[in-house]
Amino acid sequence: MDLLTSRWLEVKGNGCRERISPVHIGDLAWVDLYGHRPDFHAALYQFLIGLLQTAYAPINLEEWRDRWSNPPSAKELEAVFAPYRDAFLLENDGPAFMQDLHLSEESNQLPVVDLLIDAGSDCNRFFNKPAAEHGLCECCFVQALLTLQLNAPAGGRGVRTSARGGGPLTTLLLPADEHATLWQKLWLNVLPLDALDYPAFTKPDEVLPWLLPTRTSDGPGALDTQPGMMPPFKTQHVHPLQVYWSMSRRIRLDASTVGQGDCAICGAQDVRLIRHYRTRHGGTNYTGAWVHPLTPYSLDPKGEKPPLSIKGRQAGRGYRDWLGLVLSNDDHQPAAARVVAYFTVKVKTPRVRLWCFGYDMSNMKALCWYDSTLPVHTVAADQQRRFIRCVKALLDVANDTANALHKQVKAAWFRRPGEAKPQPAVEQSFWQGSEADFYRLLEGLEALDFEVEVQLAEVYRDWLLRSRCLALGLFDQWVLAGPSEDMDMQRVVRARAALGKELSGGKAMKPLWKIVNSQHKERV
């Protein structure tokens, strides 16, 4: 199976689903990829973006815009991908896609369903998790292998995580236009070479690690692998573009047990069925300053520690992380993904949204798969710092309000609230209930003149009053939902009064009320 010319990608468009090869992704008929599992769907996007970034990256923004408007033909992409054909074979006596070049038959044999990151866990029961004796078709095997290598979690002693660590968050830009093509969705996440600022590579094996013997991290000659910025790449350094194709797990398809049957994931009938793979520990150990352009990172302000990737659980936190994921916090905790940071500044059209996804992992155990989208709002470059400060002030109020609500609901429910377990659903109810209002205010901030304090005061007043009203209403709902036999009305009244006081005089609220009162002469 040749992954560059075989028709193995399922796509949607014009009310139908078809299989295409990667050379056909510029066809305007296709609007989306189709994966039989959410993590497969996300991995396929990263596969194609990585392929375009490696083989078809534009020189500069001008060339990027030209290809945005004039997608490549199948013939053009076939010529562009031709030098990489030998690297994208599923099975081969030599290099095979994302598989160890020299894995011996003495390595461990495992059922192919163990490639699934959520295998053996209780997370997200809507996932298709087949039994160990089942097998996968070639297409699903590729997607399972790709998904594992991109997200590889901790797996015990000597079992390495991906170059982004275990369960990283990935953030992709998508056009806000629901009729956007698949090409536009992919191309929005490909950086021009002058923005990526990586050294040029001359051979595919500088970027695709499976073309060379694995840089093992156990036994004699063990290596840590870091990104290099100057060729030639020797000893511990490899080309930084390898971050798109990191291969931390030593895996090889086991052809000895291949048979015919029905795929346990996509349901394809009477197909070539892969049942086992070979593996061993000691794969590539990616260390140092690896930064994947599709992932946000927490950066050390002193520059002394390597970047830390933001994890997949952040995709499930709603708007509380909006600022960091879209525009970066001032302290780079976190800093938005490089692709997001570049296009929100350089490319003002089209309107976009942010697709966030990833696993929430507890070491090797998958707790949940998160998948969400956030709106993207930006302002002129000379207004961006003021915009960020304003948004941060709104988020600080929301955070303090959610914390106060949680604290006082516990105070109303329990005689000793400090000893009671956390009640995360209480905080989450505020974040969910205020999300639509937050995004509505963001739309207004795009047109705001930040020099005119009366306009700023109006935004703050709106947010403070809405947050207060929502928090008090939720307090009443949660307290009434508590066990009636434990209801102590004096305790409830005290807790509600304390909540009202915190909502007026909390640390995040005070400076905003000061601005509001300077214009409106009012106070709650």
TORMI-171773 format. One record per residue (C-alpha): y negated, z, x negated. Coordinates in steps of 0.1 Angstrom, whole numbers. Each point is the difference from the previous one (the first is absolute). Layout:
{north: Y up: Z east: X}
...
***
This chain:
{north: 0 up: 0 east: 0}
{north: -33 up: -11 east: -14}
{north: -27 up: 23 east: 13}
{north: -28 up: -25 east: -7}
{north: 14 up: -31 east: 18}
{north: 27 up: 14 east: 24}
{north: -10 up: 6 east: 36}
{north: 5 up: 37 east: 2}
{north: -34 up: 13 east: 12}
{north: -3 up: 6 east: 37}
{north: -34 up: -9 east: 14}
{north: -17 up: 1 east: 34}
{north: -23 up: -26 east: 15}
{north: -6 up: -20 east: 32}
{north: 22 up: 23 east: 19}
{north: 30 up: -6 east: -22}
{north: 18 up: 14 east: -31}
{north: 13 up: -22 east: -28}
{north: 12 up: 3 east: -35}
{north: -21 up: -15 east: -28}
{north: -1 up: 1 east: -38}
{north: -29 up: 15 east: -19}
{north: -14 up: -35 east: -7}
{north: -8 up: -4 east: 37}
{north: -22 up: 31 east: 4}
{north: -32 up: -21 east: 0}
{north: 11 up: -17 east: 32}
{north: -26 up: 9 east: 27}
{north: 26 up: 3 east: 27}
{north: 12 up: 34 east: -13}
{north: -18 up: 32 east: 10}
{north: 23 up: 27 east: -13}
{north: 31 up: 10 east: -19}
{north: 29 up: 15 east: 19}
{north: 21 up: 28 east: -15}
{north: 29 up: 17 east: 18}
{north: -12 up: 33 east: -12}
{north: -36 up: 12 east: -5}
{north: 5 up: 7 east: -37}
{north: 15 up: -35 east: -5}
{north: -30 up: -15 east: 18}
{north: -23 up: 18 east: -24}
{north: 20 up: -9 east: -31}
{north: 0 up: -37 east: 9}
{north: -38 up: 0 east: 1}
{north: -1 up: 16 east: -35}
{north: 26 up: -25 east: -12}
{north: -21 up: -30 east: 10}
{north: -33 up: 16 east: -12}
{north: 16 up: 7 east: -33}
{north: 13 up: -35 east: -3}
{north: -34 up: -15 east: 8}
{north: -18 up: 24 east: -24}
{north: 25 up: -9 east: -28}
{north: 3 up: -38 east: 5}
{north: -31 up: -11 east: 20}
{north: -28 up: 24 east: -7}
{north: -35 up: -16 east: 3}
{north: -23 up: 0 east: -30}
{north: -30 up: 15 east: 18}
{north: -14 up: 7 east: 35}
{north: -11 up: -36 east: 4}
{north: 35 up: -13 east: -4}
{north: 13 up: 29 east: 22}
{north: -23 up: -11 east: 28}
{north: 10 up: -37 east: -4}
{north: 37 up: 9 east: 4}
{north: -8 up: 23 east: 29}
{north: -14 up: -30 east: 19}
{north: 25 up: -25 east: -14}
{north: 35 up: 15 east: -1}
{north: 24 up: -16 east: -24}
{north: 27 up: -25 east: 11}
{north: 37 up: 6 east: -4}
{north: 0 up: -26 east: -28}
{north: -28 up: 18 east: -19}
{north: 17 up: 34 east: 2}
{north: 33 up: -15 east: -10}
{north: -16 up: -13 east: -32}
{north: -17 up: 33 east: -6}
{north: 32 up: 20 east: 4}
{north: 22 up: -24 east: -20}
{north: -4 up: 19 east: -33}
{north: 14 up: 32 east: 17}
{north: 30 up: -15 east: 18}
{north: 26 up: 14 east: -24}
{north: -14 up: 35 east: 4}
{north: 3 up: 0 east: 38}
{north: 38 up: -6 east: 4}
{north: 19 up: 26 east: 20}
{north: 32 up: -5 east: -20}
{north: 3 up: -14 east: -35}
{north: 21 up: 5 east: -32}
{north: -33 up: 8 east: -17}
{north: -32 up: 14 east: 16}
{north: 1 up: 7 east: 37}
{north: -30 up: 11 east: 22}
{north: -9 up: 37 east: -6}
{north: 35 up: 7 east: -15}
{north: 11 up: 15 east: -33}
{north: 8 up: -28 east: -25}
{north: 29 up: 18 east: -18}
{north: 14 up: 26 east: 25}
{north: 37 up: 4 east: -8}
{north: 29 up: 2 east: 24}
{north: 5 up: 36 east: -12}
{north: -32 up: 10 east: 20}
{north: 2 up: 17 east: 33}
{north: 10 up: -20 east: 31}
{north: -18 up: 10 east: 32}
{north: -1 up: -14 east: 35}
{north: -28 up: -24 east: 5}
{north: -16 up: 21 east: 28}
{north: -9 up: 26 east: -26}
{north: -28 up: -23 east: -11}
{north: -18 up: 10 east: 32}
{north: -25 up: 28 east: -9}
{north: 6 up: 18 east: 33}
{north: 38 up: -1 east: -3}
{north: 13 up: 35 east: 6}
{north: -32 up: 14 east: 13}
{north: -11 up: 9 east: 36}
{north: -34 up: -19 east: -2}
{north: -11 up: -25 east: 26}
{north: 31 up: -5 east: 21}
{north: -12 up: -34 east: 11}
{north: 9 up: -13 east: -35}
{north: 32 up: -21 east: -1}
{north: 22 up: 23 east: -22}
{north: 35 up: -15 east: -1}
{north: 32 up: 19 east: -10}
{north: 12 up: -1 east: -36}
{north: 28 up: -25 east: 6}
{north: -23 up: -26 east: 14}
{north: -16 up: -28 east: -20}
{north: -32 up: -20 east: -3}
{north: -7 up: -37 east: 1}
{north: -17 up: -15 east: -31}
{north: -34 up: 1 east: 16}
{north: 2 up: 36 east: 10}
{north: 15 up: 9 east: -34}
{north: -31 up: -15 east: -17}
{north: -23 up: 19 east: 23}
{north: 18 up: 33 east: -5}
{north: 0 up: -5 east: -38}
{north: -37 up: -9 east: 0}
{north: -10 up: 29 east: 22}
{north: 19 up: 25 east: -22}
{north: -15 up: -13 east: -33}
{north: -36 up: 0 east: 15}
{north: 3 up: 35 east: 14}
{north: 27 up: 16 east: -22}
{north: 0 up: 38 east: 7}
{north: 14 up: 27 east: -23}
{north: 38 up: -2 east: 0}
{north: 11 up: 28 east: -23}
{north: 3 up: 3 east: -38}
{north: -7 up: -33 east: -17}
{north: -6 up: -19 east: 32}
{north: -35 up: -14 east: -3}
{north: -28 up: -4 east: 25}
{north: -20 up: -32 east: 4}
{north: -31 up: -8 east: -21}
{north: -21 up: 16 east: 28}
{north: 22 up: 31 east: 3}
{north: 23 up: 8 east: 29}
{north: -11 up: -11 east: 35}
{north: -34 up: -15 east: -9}
{north: -27 up: -9 east: 26}
{north: -7 up: -37 east: 2}
{north: -33 up: -13 east: 16}
{north: -4 up: -36 east: 9}
{north: -30 up: -18 east: 14}
{north: 6 up: -20 east: 32}
{north: -24 up: -22 east: 19}
{north: -14 up: 17 east: 31}
{north: 5 up: -34 east: 18}
{north: 34 up: 3 east: 19}
{north: 4 up: -37 east: -3}
{north: -1 up: 0 east: -39}
{north: 27 up: -19 east: -18}
{north: 27 up: 15 east: -23}
{north: -18 up: -17 east: -29}
{north: -32 up: 18 east: 7}
{north: 18 up: 33 east: 3}
{north: 16 up: -5 east: -34}
{north: -29 up: -16 east: -18}
{north: -24 up: 29 east: 9}
{north: 21 up: 21 east: -24}
{north: 0 up: -23 east: -30}
{north: -26 up: 8 east: -27}
{north: -18 up: -26 east: -21}
{north: 9 up: 1 east: -36}
{north: -34 up: 10 east: -11}
{north: 1 up: 30 east: 23}
{north: 35 up: 10 east: -9}
{north: -9 up: -1 east: -37}
{north: 35 up: 0 east: -13}
{north: 9 up: -18 east: -33}
{north: 15 up: -35 east: 5}
{north: 38 up: -3 east: -3}
{north: 18 up: -30 east: -14}
{north: 36 up: 6 east: 11}
{north: 15 up: 13 east: 33}
{north: 20 up: 26 east: -19}
{north: -32 up: 18 east: -9}
{north: -5 up: 8 east: 37}
{north: 35 up: -1 east: 16}
{north: 20 up: 28 east: -16}
{north: 35 up: -12 east: 11}
{north: -3 up: -31 east: -23}
{north: 5 up: 23 east: -30}
{north: 24 up: 29 east: -7}
{north: -10 up: 31 east: 19}
{north: -24 up: 24 east: -19}
{north: 24 up: 29 east: 5}
{north: -12 up: 36 east: 0}
{north: 32 up: 18 east: -10}
{north: 20 up: 3 east: -31}
{north: -9 up: -14 east: -35}
{north: -32 up: -21 east: 0}
{north: -12 up: 13 east: 34}
{north: -35 up: -13 east: 9}
{north: -29 up: 10 east: 22}
{north: -17 up: -31 east: 13}
{north: -38 up: -2 east: 2}
{north: -24 up: -28 east: 9}
{north: -15 up: -19 east: -29}
{north: -33 up: -18 east: -1}
{north: 4 up: -20 east: -32}
{north: 28 up: -24 east: -9}
{north: 24 up: -1 east: -16}
{north: 17 up: 27 east: 21}
{north: 23 up: 21 east: -22}
{north: 18 up: 34 east: -1}
{north: -12 up: 20 east: 31}
{north: -24 up: -25 east: 14}
{north: 6 up: -29 east: 25}
{north: -23 up: -23 east: 19}
{north: -20 up: 19 east: 27}
{north: 9 up: -27 east: 26}
{north: 35 up: 13 east: -1}
{north: -12 up: 27 east: 24}
{north: 6 up: -25 east: 28}
{north: 36 up: -4 east: -11}
{north: 9 up: 34 east: -13}
{north: 38 up: 5 east: -3}
{north: 7 up: 37 east: -6}
{north: 36 up: -1 east: 15}
{north: 29 up: -16 east: -19}
{north: 18 up: -19 east: 27}
{north: 22 up: -31 east: 1}
{north: 16 up: -17 east: 30}
{north: 38 up: 5 east: 0}
{north: 16 up: -33 east: 9}
{north: 36 up: 14 east: -2}
{north: -1 up: 13 east: 35}
{north: -21 up: -27 east: 17}
{north: 16 up: -13 east: 32}
{north: -9 up: -15 east: 34}
{north: -13 up: 18 east: 30}
{north: -30 up: 12 east: 21}
{north: -31 up: 14 east: -17}
{north: -5 up: 37 east: 9}
{north: -38 up: -4 east: 0}
{north: -10 up: -34 east: 14}
{north: 32 up: -7 east: 19}
{north: 6 up: -34 east: -15}
{north: 36 up: -10 east: 9}
{north: 28 up: -12 east: -23}
{north: -22 up: -2 east: -31}
{north: 7 up: 8 east: -36}
{north: 0 up: 38 east: -1}
{north: -9 up: 21 east: -30}
{north: 17 up: 34 east: 2}
{north: -6 up: 17 east: -34}
{north: -23 up: 2 east: -30}
{north: 3 up: 14 east: -35}
{north: -25 up: 25 east: -14}
{north: -6 up: 26 east: -27}
{north: -28 up: 24 east: -10}
{north: -25 up: -5 east: -28}
{north: -20 up: -28 east: 13}
{north: -36 up: -9 east: -10}
{north: -22 up: 31 east: -2}
{north: -35 up: -11 east: 9}
{north: -25 up: 25 east: -15}
{north: -37 up: 0 east: -8}
{north: -29 up: -17 east: 17}
{north: 18 up: -23 east: 24}
{north: -23 up: -11 east: 29}
{north: 14 up: -22 east: 27}
{north: -28 up: -21 east: 16}
{north: 14 up: 6 east: 35}
{north: 1 up: 38 east: -3}
{north: -28 up: 26 east: 1}
{north: 1 up: 26 east: -28}
{north: -14 up: 34 east: -7}
{north: -19 up: -2 east: -33}
{north: -6 up: 27 east: -25}
{north: -38 up: 3 east: -4}
{north: 4 up: 7 east: -37}
{north: 23 up: -29 east: -5}
{north: 25 up: 22 east: -19}
{north: 29 up: -2 east: 25}
{north: 16 up: -32 east: 13}
{north: -8 up: -12 east: 36}
{north: 21 up: 15 east: 28}
{north: 10 up: -23 east: 28}
{north: -8 up: 11 east: 35}
{north: 32 up: 4 east: 20}
{north: 13 up: -16 east: 32}
{north: -6 up: 31 east: 21}
{north: -38 up: -8 east: -1}
{north: 6 up: -29 east: 23}
{north: 8 up: 25 east: 28}
{north: -32 up: 20 east: -3}
{north: -23 up: -21 east: 22}
{north: -37 up: -3 east: -9}
{north: -2 up: 32 east: -21}
{north: 7 up: -21 east: -31}
{north: -20 up: -30 east: 11}
{north: -27 up: 3 east: -26}
{north: 23 up: 3 east: -30}
{north: 23 up: -28 east: 10}
{north: -28 up: -25 east: 10}
{north: -29 up: 8 east: -23}
{north: 11 up: 27 east: -24}
{north: -13 up: 36 east: -1}
{north: -28 up: 7 east: -24}
{north: 25 up: 21 east: -21}
{north: 27 up: -27 east: 2}
{north: 23 up: 24 east: 18}
{north: 12 up: -26 east: 9}
{north: -14 up: -33 east: -12}
{north: 7 up: -29 east: 23}
{north: 26 up: -26 east: -12}
{north: -14 up: -26 east: -23}
{north: 4 up: -28 east: 25}
{north: -18 up: 20 east: 27}
{north: -28 up: 11 east: -23}
{north: -5 up: -36 east: -12}
{north: 0 up: -18 east: 34}
{north: -21 up: 26 east: 19}
{north: -28 up: -7 east: -25}
{north: 4 up: -36 east: -10}
{north: 13 up: -17 east: 32}
{north: -21 up: 9 east: 31}
{north: 19 up: -24 east: 23}
{north: 24 up: -1 east: 17}
{north: 0 up: 34 east: 18}
{north: 30 up: 19 east: -11}
{north: 21 up: 30 east: 7}
{north: 22 up: 21 east: -23}
{north: 38 up: 2 east: 4}
{north: 14 up: 32 east: -15}
{north: 37 up: 7 east: -3}
{north: 26 up: 19 east: -21}
{north: 27 up: 26 east: 0}
{north: -6 up: 37 east: 1}
{north: 26 up: 12 east: -25}
{north: 13 up: 35 east: -10}
{north: 15 up: -9 east: -33}
{north: 28 up: -23 east: 9}
{north: 0 up: 7 east: 37}
{north: -20 up: -22 east: 24}
{north: -19 up: 21 east: 25}
{north: -18 up: -28 east: 18}
{north: -13 up: -35 east: -2}
{north: -37 up: -3 east: 9}
{north: -17 up: -32 east: 10}
{north: -36 up: -2 east: 13}
{north: -32 up: -21 east: 0}
{north: -36 up: 11 east: -6}
{north: -32 up: -19 east: 8}
{north: -21 up: -10 east: -30}
{north: -38 up: 5 east: 2}
{north: -23 up: -8 east: -30}
{north: -37 up: -2 east: -7}
{north: -22 up: -17 east: -25}
{north: 6 up: 11 east: -36}
{north: -34 up: 17 east: -3}
{north: 8 up: 21 east: 31}
{north: 36 up: 8 east: -9}
{north: -6 up: 34 east: -16}
{north: -20 up: 12 east: 29}
{north: 26 up: -13 east: 24}
{north: 27 up: 18 east: -19}
{north: -19 up: 33 east: 1}
{north: -6 up: -3 east: 37}
{north: 37 up: -8 east: 7}
{north: 11 up: 29 east: -22}
{north: -23 up: 24 east: 19}
{north: 16 up: -11 east: 33}
{north: 35 up: 4 east: -15}
{north: -9 up: 35 east: -13}
{north: -11 up: 10 east: 34}
{north: 33 up: -13 east: 15}
{north: 21 up: 18 east: -26}
{north: -18 up: 33 east: 5}
{north: 2 up: -4 east: 38}
{north: 38 up: -7 east: -1}
{north: 5 up: 30 east: -23}
{north: -21 up: 23 east: 22}
{north: 19 up: -11 east: 31}
{north: 33 up: 7 east: -17}
{north: -11 up: 34 east: -12}
{north: -14 up: 12 east: 33}
{north: 29 up: -13 east: 22}
{north: 23 up: 21 east: -22}
{north: -24 up: 29 east: 3}
{north: 2 up: -4 east: 38}
{north: 38 up: -3 east: 0}
{north: 11 up: 27 east: -25}
{north: -9 up: 36 east: -7}
{north: 4 up: -7 east: -38}
{north: -10 up: -37 east: -3}
{north: 1 up: 2 east: -38}
{north: 38 up: 6 east: 1}
{north: 7 up: -27 east: 26}
{north: 13 up: -34 east: -10}
{north: -24 up: -30 east: -3}
{north: -4 up: -20 east: 32}
{north: -7 up: -35 east: -13}
{north: 0 up: -16 east: 35}
{north: -32 up: 20 east: 8}
{north: -19 up: -16 east: -29}
{north: 15 up: -34 east: 7}
{north: -11 up: 1 east: 36}
{north: -36 up: 1 east: -12}
{north: 4 up: -28 east: -25}
{north: 16 up: -22 east: 27}
{north: -25 up: 9 east: 27}
{north: -30 up: -7 east: -22}
{north: 12 up: -32 east: -16}
{north: -15 up: -25 east: 24}
{north: -34 up: 17 east: -2}
{north: 1 up: 0 east: -38}
{north: 6 up: -38 east: -1}
{north: -27 up: -6 east: 26}
{north: -25 up: 19 east: -22}
{north: 11 up: -20 east: -30}
{north: -9 up: -32 east: 18}
{north: -35 up: 14 east: 6}
{north: -4 up: 11 east: -36}
{north: 4 up: -36 east: -12}
{north: -34 up: -8 east: 15}
{north: -17 up: 33 east: -7}
{north: -31 up: 3 east: -22}
{north: 9 up: 30 east: -21}
{north: -37 up: 5 east: -10}
{north: -9 up: 8 east: 36}
{north: 11 up: 36 east: 5}
{north: -4 up: -2 east: 38}
{north: 28 up: -26 east: 1}
{north: 22 up: 21 east: -22}
{north: -7 up: 31 east: 21}
{north: 11 up: -18 east: 31}
{north: 34 up: -9 east: -16}
{north: 5 up: 36 east: -12}
{north: -10 up: 15 east: 34}
{north: 24 up: -23 east: 18}
{north: 29 up: 10 east: -23}
{north: -8 up: 37 east: 0}
{north: -2 up: 3 east: 37}
{north: 31 up: -22 east: 7}
{north: 21 up: 19 east: -26}
{north: -11 up: 33 east: 14}
{north: 8 up: -10 east: 36}
{north: 34 up: -14 east: -10}
{north: 9 up: 31 east: -20}
{north: -9 up: 24 east: 28}
{north: 19 up: -21 east: 25}
{north: 31 up: -1 east: -22}
{north: -2 up: 37 east: -6}
{north: 1 up: 6 east: 38}
{north: 30 up: -24 east: 3}
{north: 20 up: 15 east: -28}
{north: -7 up: 36 east: 10}
{north: 11 up: -7 east: 36}
{north: 31 up: -17 east: -13}
{north: 10 up: 33 east: -18}
{north: 26 up: 24 east: 15}
{north: -16 up: 17 east: 30}
{north: 17 up: 34 east: -7}
{north: -17 up: 2 east: -34}
{north: -34 up: -9 east: 13}
{north: -27 up: 25 east: -10}
{north: -32 up: -10 east: 16}
{north: -22 up: 21 east: -23}
{north: 16 up: -16 east: -30}
{north: -6 up: -35 east: 15}
{north: -36 up: 7 east: 8}
{north: -6 up: 13 east: -35}
{north: 17 up: -30 east: -16}
{north: -20 up: -25 east: 22}
{north: -33 up: 17 east: -9}
{north: 10 up: -1 east: -37}
{north: 8 up: -37 east: 3}
{north: -34 up: -7 east: 16}
{north: -17 up: 18 east: -28}
{north: 19 up: -19 east: -27}
{north: -8 up: -33 east: 17}
{north: -37 up: 8 east: -2}
{north: -3 up: 17 east: -33}
{north: 28 up: -13 east: -21}
{north: -6 up: -12 east: -36}
{north: 3 up: -37 east: 9}
{north: -20 up: 3 east: 32}
{north: -31 up: 19 east: -12}
{north: -16 up: -27 east: -21}
{north: 5 up: -26 east: 28}
{north: -15 up: 24 east: 26}
{north: -29 up: 4 east: -23}
{north: -7 up: -37 east: 1}
{north: 6 up: -2 east: 37}
{north: -24 up: 29 east: 7}
{north: -27 up: -15 east: -21}
{north: -1 up: -29 east: 24}
{north: 13 up: 14 east: 33}
{north: -10 up: 37 east: -1}
{north: 33 up: 10 east: 15}
{north: 29 up: 22 east: -9}
{north: 33 up: 7 east: 17}
***
